[in-house]
Amino acid sequence: MEKNETGKRERRVALVTGSGKGIGAGIVRVLCAAGIRCLINCNSNRRMAEETLRGVLDAGGEAFVHPADVSDPVQARGMVEAVMERWGRLDILVNNAAMQYNRFIDEYDLPLLRHLWDVNVGGYWRMMRESVPYLKAAPEPRIINIGSVHGKRPTCFDAGYAMTKGAIRMLTREAALELRPLGITVNCLALGGCKIEFKTGEPPFHSYRPRDVLNPALGRGLRLVLPEEVGHTVLYLCSPEASVITGACIRIDAGQTLIL
């Protein structure tokens, strides 16, 4: 297990939403390998969250599973309370839990669109609001929002999802400015295609791009980003060396956006 500059075992605590599988699980594995204790959050798939936990424990890390729906204010608050009850501190919040329905504009109805926003944007805001009172007491408090390249570059496959990811970029910048006096840094990671088990709900992928905007180089030499690669960037943003980075949106996409 890695040690900090004083030679002592790392004792910081992170809450990572949507971390039972996929990108969130990769982030937890990297943080726990560095000695940071983690709350593993899941909503619909407890079995995969328990598998992630077993992997962390077998590797010598420290974590526990807490199911919660980030769109529910009571459950969101309960996650933070569970961390404080177990470890008495919170140093890092990673907002990752999100939905992606892969629908065109005319396939959304208002209730579905509202639910998408309540999870993807409301969940991030809700967790930030509940965490800030405890983060401000931490020596190196961090908030990291997992975003997407779809928040900047239209790709014509899910306008609802893209809208929420665009909102997260601005939420990150506003929060970075507002929380700066408290010493809390807030950053966003804009992810491209990542190699994960499956999307929650396993929505069918469909896309329509006008032929005149297609890049013939698309697909040549590109690869999917691995969850642990996202995790290593998160770990760096949690380090003392990254204390001067706030309000940033870092793209992690293996160069996909350059040729899309």
N, C-alpha and C positions, 0 to 999 in steps of 0.2 A: 504494500500500500504506500502511495506517495506521501511524503511529509511536506509540511510548509517550511518557510525559511527559518523558523525557530527550531525545527527538528521534531516538533510535536505532531501527533496524529491529527489529521484534518477532522474538525468536529462540526463544520457548517452543516446547515440543513436546507434542503431544497424541496419545494412542492412543484411537481411536474404534472400538469393536467393532461388527460388523454394519453397516459404513459403505459398502459397495459400491453400495447403492441405497437408496431410500426415505428414512426419517428420518435415518439415519446419514449418508447422502450429503449431505443438506441441511446437517447440522451441520458436516461437513468443509468444504463450500464456504464457509460463513460464517467458520469459524475460519481457513482458509487465506487468505481475502480480507483478514483482519485481520493477516496475516503470521505466524500460528502454523503451524508445520510439523506435518503429520499422517501417521500410519500409517493407511492405509485397509484395513480388515479385511473379508474375505469368506470364505464357506465353500463354498457351492454354486454361486455365479454369478460366476466370475472375469471374464467378458466385461463385465458391467455395472460391476464395480469398475474395470476398465481404462478404460471410458468416463468414469467419474467422475474418474479420475486425469487423463485428457486434458483434461477441462474445467478442472480445477484448474491444471494446468501452462499451459494456454493463457491463463488469467487472471493468470498471474504468480505463482501459489502454489507451494509446495514440499511434496511428498508422495510416498509410495510405497505399493504394494499388497503386502499380506502375507496370504495365505490361511491360515486356522487355524480349528479347531473349538474353541470355548470350553469344551466339555464334556470335552475331553481335556487333562489336566494338563500333559503334555509340550508340546502345541501352544500352550497358554495361556502357559506360561513362555517358549516360543520367540518369541512376539510381543513380549514385553517385552525379551527379549535382542536382538531385531532392532532395536528402537528405540535401545537403548543402544549397540549396535555402530555404528549409522549416525550418531547425533547425540550420544551421550554424556550424555544427560539425558532426564528425563521429568517434565513439569510437570502434565499434565492427563490423567486417565483418564475417558472417557465410556463407561459400560456401556450398550450398546444392543442387542446381539445377542440375539434371542429367537425362540421358536417359538409359533405359535398355531394349534391344530388345529381349532378351531370344532366341538367335539364335546360332546354332552350327557353327563351323568355315566355313564349305562349304556353309552355307546359307547366309553369308555376301558377298556383293560386295564392291568394293573399295569406291564408293560414300557414301554408308551407314556407312562403317567403319570410313571414314574421318569425317562424320557428328557426329558420336558418340564421337570421340576424340575432335572435336571442341567444343562440349558442355561440356563433362565430365572433360576434362583436360584444354582445351583452355579457357572455361568459368571461371574456377577457377583462372587460371593465369591472365586472362583479368581483372577480378574483383579485384584481388590483386594489379595489376599494377595501376589501376585507383584509388584505395582506399589509397594506401600507402602515397601519398602526404598529405592527410588529417589525416590519422591515426597517423602519426608521431607527430602531434600537440596535440593529446589527452593525458590526464594524465595517463591513463592505457589502452593503445591500445592492441587490441586482434584480431587475425585471427584464425578462427576455420574451418577446412575443414572436411566435412562429407565424410568419406570413407566407406569401407566395409570389412568384413572378407574375401570376395572373392579376395581382393588384396593380400592375403597371402596364403590362402588355396584353391587349385583347387577343384572344385566341379562338373565340367563337364556339364555345362549347358549354359554358355555364355562366351566364351573366350574373345570376344571383350570388354565386360563390365569389366571382371576381369583384363584385361590389363590396362584399364583406372584407376581402383582403385589402382592397384599396383603403377602406375605412381604418383597418388596423395600422396601416402606415402612418396615417395622420394621428390616430390615437397615441401611437408610440411617440411621435414628435411633441404633441401637446403635453403628454405625461412627463416626458423628459424635461421639458421646460418647467412644469409645475413642481416636480419633485426634486429638482436640482438643489434647492436650498436644504433639503433633508439628506443630501448626499446619496440619493438613490439614482443609479443610472438605469435608463430604459432604452433598450435597443430592439430592433426587429431583424429577423432572418427571412429573406425572401427566397423560398425554396423552389427549385425546378422539379422535374420528375424524380421521385425517390423510389427506391426498391423496398416495398413493404409487402406484408402478407396479402392484404386486401383492404379496400375502403369499407368503413362501417356501413352496413346495409348492402354492400356489394352492388352499387348502382352501375348500370350499363354505361360504357363510354361511347359517346357519339360526338362528332365534330363536323362542322361544315366550314371550310375556308375557301373563299373565292380563289379560283385558279391564279388570278393575276397577283395575289399576294403571297403565293407559295414560293418558298426558297428552294431551288433544286438541290441545294447542299444539305437540306434538312435530313437528319438521320445518319449522315456520314460521320463515323467516328465518335458519335455521342454515346454516353452511357448514363445510367441512372445513378443518382447520389445515394450513398449508403446511410442509414440512420446514424451509425456511429460517427460518420464524417460530420454530420450536423452536431452531434454531441460534442465533438472536440472543439468546434467553434463556440458552442455554449460554454464549455469549460474555460476557454480563453477569456470570454467576456466576463466570466466570474472571477478572474484573477486580478490581483492588485495592479498588474501591468495594463489592464484595460480600464482603469478607473477614469481615464480621460475620454473614453468613448461613450457618448450618450446621444440619443436622438438619431442614431444611424440606422440605416437599412442595408444590411450586407447580403448580397446575392450569392446563393450557393446553388449552382445549376449546371456545373460541368460545361459551361459555355453555351448552353441551349439558347438563351435569350439573344445571343450574338447573331444567330443565323435564322431564328424563327421569322 
